[in-house]
Amino acid sequence: MTYWISALVFLTAAFAAAISGINEYVFYAGYIVLTFVVLSTAWNILGGYAGYVNFGTGAFFGLGSYSAVVLFKALEAPLIVQIIAGAAIGAALGFAVGIMTLRLRGIFFAIATVAILFIMETLMVNWRYVGGATGLQLLRPEVMAPFGSYTRMLFVVMALLSVIAVSIARYIQVGWIGRGLRAIRDSEEAAECSGVPTLKLKLFACVISGALMGAAGAPMPMYLSFIEPASSFSLNWGVSALAMPMIGGTGHWIGPVIGALLLGSIQQIVTVTISNEINVLVVGVLLVLFVVLAPDGVVGLFRKWARRSSR
């Protein structure tokens, strides 16, 4: 009950802020941070719970973006339809990738996901209908009342998507699916011997993870009013989606949220105060520090502190 009250308070605060007179940049930066919340949460379902490290986040994110562009260009579909289509396409790609790669393990699975990323980017580079390598300029539709700008509306939409993503991850963690995925992460052979349907659970995690990543990518073209393959299918999406759960803690649904809010906010501050190119350096430095000093992330540090306090 406490979780749902917190989620409702968060959504109410996001909506109230969006219709207030707060500076526009807050929503411009907040949208990116909330996008990272969705992506890191989605990554953690497969990478954190099941232990299958996915570097192909950009493939799902970019495909969700391009599916939204195709629908908008061909049918002028509304944003909600674009997001649903992005989630469906992301789920379909997750199912296909799962069927092809989930029998691989460790570094072999990670390499396969990187290959999927480059394949998707190459396809879009050669598809002239969506602008090819040069990209495509988009004209935003009229903003819906009571929002003063399209960015404010997208901020509220991404806030809702982040609550949905975190709720799904929380539901998976506390249920039998989460227990099965953690058994796979600890020892897949032992899980199979215990009767855990390992392939089905991994495939389920891949589909849900892909759907959330595709949904997160769908609003991005309207956010930027532009789309092109290099940024949509950037490997940086995958690196950030991996780093944030590891910084926050992969063993709990709240870990990716903490990591995304912490790292995403730092990146936005660095972008404004120093340079956009420093973002990758910030991610790398923080990731190394947490891997060495706190391998269980912020959640692990909190648990250690709680145990010491109880003693």
C-alpha angles and dihedrals in degrees: 000000000000090000094053092047089051091049092050092048090050093051092046091050091048092051093046091050092048093057093043129087096260117142113279094234091066089066093040090057095034091058091058093047091051090047088057089050090058094043096047092046091050091048091050093058090067103018100039104031098036099026096235107137111218120197092172099084089120091060092060093039094048094045090052089052094049094045088056091049093050092051092046094047096044102036106008086238116190121252095259090056090048091053093048090049091048090052092048093048091046091051091049091050090047090053092048093046090047094052091049102039114020092090086064119084139202118347092000092062091046092052091049091055091051089052090053089054093055092044092054092047092050091051092053093045088060097043107096095187090073095039102272117226094341094057133221133277115224132202113218118230122237114295117248121243135285092030119093095210140015091246091059091051092049089050090058091044091053091046088057092047091051091053090049092049094048091046091053092048091049092049091050093048097052095043135072091270090062092048090051093049091049089051088054091050093050097045123342093192092053090047091053091049089051092056099257110153092232100175094047093049093047090048091049091051091049092051095048092044092049093048093053092046091049091049090051091053097049098078094044098087091056090045091056097029084223141069134194133162101244095062097032093054096033118149087225089078089060094045093050093044089053097043097050098059090044091052093045097036130272097218096072135045091237092058097078090046092054092045093048094048092046100042096033092052092047090051092052092048091049091048092055099039104034121004141311090235091065091067095087091048090052091051092049096047094047092045092052092046094051095043090053102035104025112018091172092054129224091320090055092050090051092050091051090050091048092051092049091048092051091053 
